[in-house]
């Protein structure tokens, strides 16, 4: 903390009184050299971490609704654990496998003690480890970017307690793991120690993030900017070269893996990395995000439904910081996160790009940091002294009254919305139909081992534990039309199926899958769980329709 005593010269001239800086005006506390030795930082970060884990962990298995993507990643992790390869079906380079290898490591110990617990609902608990690490890294990064302690805490709270974060960070998504590694890369890049190994480590962490979820590649320019700003001028170029080299060399391990397997380029009888990349680049877009008739607009509205504050406020904070970076210390310190928000916003606004619901996960920590930084910048502008001389108590009181009024107004708007969103996450059971369907198939089917059922991946592992044959007995519904290894075991197509578990995902995507569509058409419900669009129907293939050809 800067001393308020007048400066005294040491030469034989008349001492001159210098105006004392107003340390109260900015509420800034410089980041300690080592955060782990700062008791106030540890107490604040620890208290916030406990709150985040309680809110995110409470009711985690029951809300939100199980998603097919979660089931896919967990089933692939199960395949890695069981030594069955990189996926429970043919691995076709849809994503780099490092993401679900990490999930396999996270879930290995609980699955070792309780194999039947390897299901989406129960394994969501392991995502709390990722959420905890990411939340702490947000606080560390905020302090290393010179945010005052209260602002770093605000960023951590925005990241971990926003209803949007609570919902998405509970789910077993590769994006959550990739964000953790990206935050580690930024924290290393902004290290006040400026050791060369920190930048090398940042490059390694960045490569790990990209190999966990390849879309993190677009944020790398923001990471490089952070490295440049926080590197020592004498070693900056060497450090950046080392970081880039480490990132590229590790990143090249993915195409090298495909090359060694003979699957880098397309060819007959095998999948290829090139085909996987081509699919990702040419998949149908979801439309312009501001077009009300597009799927992207619907995704945006789902984000805003949970939290307008973090998205709109974070975008506004990024614009404010980018516009004032020339004369604002806070803006210059947060140039990297602000650029990350800007890049992600531009990518999301592609005219006909594909915008998945989990895309916003990549932006959450940076939105939180720039919103906290923008708040700190505004607070500094309101609370600072406008002249070096003394100030009347009425002016000082007015400034603090204005700051208090702004804080109360923000709280009055944010708290009710967050309370409603978080209460829903903590009390709603959205997965009762899935549990009931799983129980019915485990108890009401006479011979699971000799039964073939189409199901989405959210229930795939449940049925494996119930005794159905992995892969060819319990069949991920996409594979009944798209995987030759499965379709060749179905000479009569849909007639070789006994049951279809028609979840919302199966009913939605069956339009483009002939076997699945025909199986639903020629089946009758034998059990229905839930109501409306979210219902799950267990449909049995009609024996008369299948005839004697099965």
N, C-alpha and C positions, 0 to 999 in steps of 0.2 A: 504494500500500500504506500503510495507516494506521501512523503512527509509534508506537513502543512507549515513547518517552520520556515522563516525567511532565509533565503540563501545568504551566505556570508563569504566575501572574497578573502583570499589568503595573501594578497599583496597589499602593500602599504598605500592604499587609496581608500577613499571614503566608502564604507559599506553601503550598498544600495539594496533597498527592500524590493523584492520581486513579488508580483501578485501570486498568491497561492492558488494552485489549481483546486477546483471544486471536486473533490473525490466523490461527493454524494450525488453529483449531477448525472453521472452516467451509470452508476451502480455496476460498473465493470470490475471484475476481479480477474486479473491476468491468470492464465492457466498455469498451474504449478508444473515444474519440470517433470515430476512423476506424479500422476494422478493418484496412484495407490498410496502415496504418503500424505495426501490431503484429506484430513478427517471430514471437513464440511462436504467435500465432493463425494466421499465414500458414503456418508450418511444420506445425502440427498439421492444419489444414484441408487443406493440400496433400498430406500423407502419406495421410490418409484418402481423399482424392479419387483418388489413384493406385490404392489398394487397391480402391476401389469400381469404378473403370473396368476394372481387370483382371478382377475377379470377374464383373462383368456382361457384359463384352465377350467373354470366353473361351467359345467354343462357342455364341455367340449365335444363329447361323442354324439350329442343329440342335436346340435345346431352348428353350422348350417346343414342343409340336406347333403347327403353323400353324393359326390360327383364321380362321373366315370373316369375323369383324369386322375383323381386320387386312387381309384381302384387299379388303374393301369400302372401307375408308378409303384404302388405297393406290391402288386403281383409281380412286376419285374424285379423288385427287390427280393421278393420271396424266391424267385427263380435263381437269383445270384446266391442267396443263402443255401439253397438246396443243391447247388452245383449243376443246375440244369441249363446254364448258359446265361446270356445277358438279358433274356426276356422269356416269358412263359410261352410265347409263340416265336415264330421266326423274327429275329431282330433285323429291322429293315432301315436302320439309320434315321429314324424319325427325330431323335434327339441324341446328343452324345450320352453315353451310358454312365458317366461319372455321377450324375445327379442321383439316380436310383441306387448306385453302388453306395453312396453316402447314406441313403435311406436304409439300405440293408445293414450298414454298420450301426446306425442309430437304433434299429429295431432288433438287432441280433440278440442282445442279452434277454429282453423280455420274451422273445419268441423261443429262446432256448429253454427257459423255465416253464413257459406256457404256450406250446405251439398253437393251440386253438385261439389264442389272443391275437394272432397275426391277421387281423381284419381291420378295415378302414377306420371304424369307429373307435376301437380301443387303441390303435396305433397313432391316432391323432395326438395323444398325450406326448409322444416323442417330439412333436413340433414345438412344444414349450421350450425345449433345449435351444432350438434355433431362434425362437422369439426372444429368449433371454439374452443370448449372445448378441443378437442384432440390436436390441434396445440399449444394452450397455455400450456398444460401439457407436450408436447415435450420440450418446452423451459424451463419450470420449472425443469423437470427432468434433462435436460442437465446441468443446473446451479447447481443442487444439486449433480450431479456427477462430479462437479469441472471443467466443461468445461469453458474456458474463454467466456466472453460475446459474442464475435463475432462468436465463434464456436457454442454456443447454438443457436444464431440467424441463423447461416447457417443450423443447423439441422432442425430448424423450417421451414425455407424456402424450404429445400429439401423435407420435409414431405408434406407441403401444396401446393407448386407450381409446383412440378413435373407433367408433363402431365399424367403420370400413376396415380398419386394421384388425380388429377383434375377429371379424368374420373371415377375412381372407388369410390371416396368419395362422388360424387354427387348421387350415386344410393342408393336406399333404401335397404341396405343389413344389415343383423344381424352382420356381421363382423365389420362394422364401429362402431356400438354401443359397441360391445365387446372390440374393441381396446381402446375406450374411458375409459372403466372401468379398463382395464389392465394397461393403462398409469397412471390412478389414483392410482392403487395399487403400481406400481413402485415408483411414486412420494412420497407416504406415507412411503414406505419402506426405501427410501433414505433421509427422513427428517433429517435435521441437528439437530433438537431439541431432537430427540431420545426419545420422549414420548412413553410410552407403548401403549397408545391408537392409536398411528400412525400405529403400527404394527397390532393391532387388526383391525383397519380400513382397512389396506392393505389386510388382510385375507378376510374381508367382501367384499371388492371391487373385489378381485380375484374370489370369489365364484359367485358374480354377473356376472362377465365376462364369466365364464364357463356356467352359466345357461342362458346366452344370446346366446352364440355360443359354443357348447361343445368342439370344436377343440382347444379352448384356453387352454385346460388342459395341452397340451404339453409344454407350456411356463412356467408353475409353477416352475420347477427347477431353471430357471433363476431368477425368483422372489425371491425364497428362498435364492439364492446366494447373491442377492442384500440386503436382510434383514440381512443376516449374516455379511456381510461386513460393514454395516452401523449401526448395533446394538451395544449398549454399552456392553462391555465384562462382566460386572457384572450382567446384566439383559438379556443378549442375549438369553439364553436358555429358559427363562420364556416367553420372547416376541415371540420367534418362536413357542413355544408350544401354546401360546394363538392365534397366527395368524393361525396356522394350524387347531386348534380346531374350530375357527370361520368359516374358509373356509369349513371344512368337514361338520359341523353341518348344515350350510346353504345349502350346496350342497346336503345333504341327504333329503332336503325337496322335491326334485323332485321325487325320488322313493317313498317317503312317500305319496305324492299326488296320485301316481298311485296305491299304496297299498290300500289307503282309498277308492278309486273308484273301487277296485276289478279288476284292470287292470295292475297289476304288471307282472303277468305271463300269458302265452297263455291259452286260453280257448275258448269254443264254444260260438259264438254269440257276441264277443266283441274284441276290439283291445287290445294290451298290450305293455307295455314299453319294454319288452323283445323282442318282434317281431320288434319294431322300432330299437332297438340297433342292432339286428341281421341283419336287412336290411342294416344299415349303415356300418356294418363291412364286409358284404359279397357282397356289390354292385359291379358290374363289374368295374375292374380297367381301367385306361386310358393309361396304358403302362409306360415304362421307359422314364423319361423326356429327356434323350439324344438320344433316338431312333427316328430317323427322320420320321419313319412311324407311330408313336404313337400319340394319341390324346394329351398326356401330352406335347410332343414336340411342338405341335401347340399352346398350351396354353402358354408355355414359350416364343415362338416367338411373341405372341401377347403382352406379357409384354415388351419384348425387343423392339418391334416396337414403343411403347410409350416412353420408357426411358431405355436406356442401362446404363446410368451413375449411377442411384440410385441402380440398381440391381447388376451390375458388380462391381461398386465402393464400394457399401455397403458390398458385400461378401469379396472383397479384404481387406476392412477396418477391418472387423471382424477377418479375418485370421491374419492380421498384429497385431492387438491388442492381440489376443489370443497367438500369438507366442512371444510377447514381454512383457507379463504381469509381469514377474519376475523382470524386471528392469525399466519398464515404469510406471510412476505414472498415466498417462492417461489410459493406458491399464488396470491397476488394478481398476481404478474408473469405467470403462465401461465394467467390466467383465460380469455383468448381461445382458446388451443388446447384447454383443458379443455372449454369450452363447445362447440367444434367437435366434439370426440369425443362429447360427450353428445348433440348434435343428430343426428349421423350414426347413433349407436346407436339412438336412438328411431325414426328413419326406417326403419332396417333391421328393426325389430321390429314394424312394422305388421302387423295380423292377417292380411291377405291381399295384401300388397304384392308387387311384382315386385323380386326381388333378383338382379341379374346378377353374374357372377363377378368382374367388374372393379370393382364398387362399392367394395371395400375400398381400392382405390388412393387414393381421395380422403381416406381416414382415415390412411394410412400416416405422413405427416409429423407429424401431430398426435399419433398414438399414440406415435411415437418421442420427441417432445418432452416429453409429459407423463410418459412412463416415465422418461426421463432426469431430468426435474424431480422426480418422486417419489423417485427414487434419491438425488438431491442433498439433498432434504429429510430423508430417513431418515439419510443420512450426517451431515448437520448435527446431527441429534438425538443421534446416537451419539457424535460427536466433540467436541461443544461442552463447555465447562466448566460444571459445575452450580453453582459458586459463584465469586464474584469473587476470592476469596483464592487462596493457593497450594494446590496439589494434590499429593498424594504420588505418587511415581513409579510405585507399584503400581497406583493408580487410573488414572493416565494410560496405563500399559502395558495395563491391562485394556480400556480403551476402544478403543485401537488394535488390540488382539488381536481384539476383537469385530468391529470394522470389517473387519479382514483376513479373519476367518472367514466373514463374510457375503459378502464379495466372492468368496472362493474357492468357496463353496457355489453362488453364482449362476453363476460360470464353469463349475463342474463340471456343472451342469445344461444351460446354454445351449450351450457349445462343441460337445459331441458331436452335439446335434440340428442345429445350424447346419452342422457339418461334413458330416453325411450329406446334408442338403438341398442345400447348395452343391456338393458333389461330384457329385450327380446332375445338377445344372444344367451343370456343367463337363465332364462326360464322356459323357452319354447322347445318342444320335442318335435323336431321335423323329420326324424328318422324312424318313428314307430312303424310305418308301413314296411320299410326295408327289414327291420328286425322280425316283423311278423311273417313276411314272405320267406325269409331265411329259415325261420322255425318250422313253417309249414313244409317246405321242401325237405327239411332234415327229418321230419317225423311222419309225414303222410305218404311219402313215396316208398313203395315196398322194397325195391331193389335199386338203390342209388348207383351202385357200381355198374349196373347194366342199363342205366337210363341216360338219355342224351337230352340236354336242356340248353336252350339259348338264353343268355343272361348278359346284362351289362357288367363291366368290370368292378363296379362298386360291390357286387355280391359274389364275384368269382371265387375269392378266397374263402368266403363263408361256406360255399358248397364243396370246395375241396376238402375242408375240415369235416364236412358232413358225410364224406365217403364217396363223392362223385369223382370220376376219373379226371385228373387235370388235363386240360387241352382238348380231349376228344369226347369226354363225357359231359363235363360242364364247359360249354363253348362260348367264348366271347363273341357276341352276335356279329360283329364286323367280319370275323374270320370265316363265317359260314358262306360268305360271298367273295372275300378278297384274298384269302390265304390258300394257295394251292395245296399246302400240306394238310389242310382241313377239308377242302372241297373234294379232294380225291377219295376221302373216306366216306363221302356222301353221294354214292352213285345215283340215288333217287332224289337228290336235292332235299327240299323241305320235308319230304316224306320220311326221311331218315331221322327226323327229330321227334321227340316225345312231348316236350313241354317248351313253351316260350314264356319267359318272365318279362311281360310287357311293361317296363318302367317308362317314365316320361321320355328318357333318352332313347330307348328302343323304338317307341312309337314315332318319335320325331324323325329318326334317321332311317327308319325302315322304307321310306319312300324311294330311296336310291339303292336299296339292297334287295334284289329279287327274291332270294331264298327266304330272307327274314319277312318280307312283305307277304309272301305266299303262306308262310307258316302262321302268321297272325290271321290271315284271311280264312284259312282252313282249320281254325282251332276255336274252342269254346272256353270261356272262363270257368275254372273250377274253384277259384278263390280270388277275392278282391280285397285289397287292404288300402284304406284311405279313400278319399273322395275327390271328385273333380279332376283337374288336369294333373294333379300330383299322385293320383292313385297308382297302385301297382297291381296288375292283373297276372295271375298265374293261369296260363291258357294251355289246355291239352289238345294235341293234334287229334283231329277226328279220325277214328279208325276206319270209318267208311270212306273217307277221302283218301287215306293212304292205301287202302285196299290190300291186296296181297303182294304189292310190289316192294314193300319195305324189307 
